[in-house]
């Protein structure tokens, strides 16, 4: 994981399923995409992270809106982390974690490194 100091898969969420998951679990992960350029190196991903943070702060959000972001390099980049509420999905921020893949995945899926990192992050979240 790349921590802050170092630095939608386009999901149509079924509301009934989300409500059921929320009732069954203390945490829900909402996975989306950033609709930005993709990145394949730590440097380019960190640049996109800073750019997104600046954009979100200009919107008045106070910080980057995602809890975690996954780069095309297969690294997990810390947004606001596990302990702070993200601003990623209206009405669900208090009861979920927002995970975003860097890039636009309307027509193609994230690469295998990204999917593996997402699985590992979700497993880590379940264990917390």
N, C-alpha and C positions, 0 to 999 in steps of 0.2 A: 504494500500500500504506500502511496506517496502522500505524506502528510502535508497539511497546509503550510507548515514552516518551510517546506521544500518547493515549494512551488509558485416519435414516441415509440427495445424493439418497438416500432410504432404500435403501441398497445391501445386497443379499444377495450376498455374495461367494462365488463358486464356488471352493472350496478348491483344486481341481486347476488351475484357471486362475491363481489367485494363486501357487501353487507354480511354475508354468511361467514366469510373469512375473518372479518373484523370481530364478529361475535365469538368465533371459535379461537382466535389467537389474540394475544396482546399486541402483536405488531403485524403490519401489512407492508410489503414492499411494492411500491408502484414503479414500474419500469417504463422509461420513455426514451426519447432521443433528443439531442440538443438542437437539431436542425442547423448545424454549423458545418464548417469544413471538417473533414476527418483528420486524424493525426496518427502518425506511426512511430514517433520518437518521444522520449520524455520531454525534450525541449519544446517540440511543437505542441504537445498536449498541455504542458504547463502554460504556454502562451495562450492557448484557447481558454484554459481555466481562468487566467487573469482577465482576459477579454470578457468572458461571461460574467465574472464577478463584477467587473466595472459596469457592465450593462445592467445587471440586476440591481446594483446599488443606485444607479441613475433612476431606476424605476421606483426607488424608495424602499427597497426590500431590506436594506441594511447589510446584506451579504449575498453570496451566491445562493440560489434557491434550492439546490439539490443537497441531499445528505452525502451522496457519493457519486462520482462520475467515472466511467470506464473508458479508457483510451484505446485506440486501435493498436497500441503497443502491448495491450494485455495487462496494463497496470490499473489499479484502482486508485483514484485520486480523491482525497478527502475534501468534501465540500464543508458543510456545517457539522458533519460527523454524527455519532450516535446520540449525543446528549442534547443537541439543539434541534428545534423544530425547523424544518425546511419550509420553503414556499414554492411548492411544485404542483399541487393538485388541490384546487379550491374545494374546501369542505372536508378534506382528508388529511391535511397537514399535521394535525394534532395526533392522529392515530395511525400514522404510516411513516415509512422512510422512502424518500425519493432517490431512485437510482437512474442515472441517465447515461446512455451510450453517446460518446462524442461522434457526431456525424448526422447524416440524414439517411434514415433507413426506410423510406417509403417504398422503395423498389427493390432493395437488396437487404439481406440480413447482415447483422454484425458478424465480424470474422470469428473464427473458432477461439482465438485467444480472448476476445472480449466475452464470448459466451461462457468460457471456462472461468474467467475472473468473476463474472456475475454470479455463477453458481457458488463459487467459493465464498463470495461476500455474503450471499443469502444464508449459506450454512453458518457462517460466522455470526450473523445477526440472530439466527435461531438459537444459537448457543449462548448468546448474551442474556 
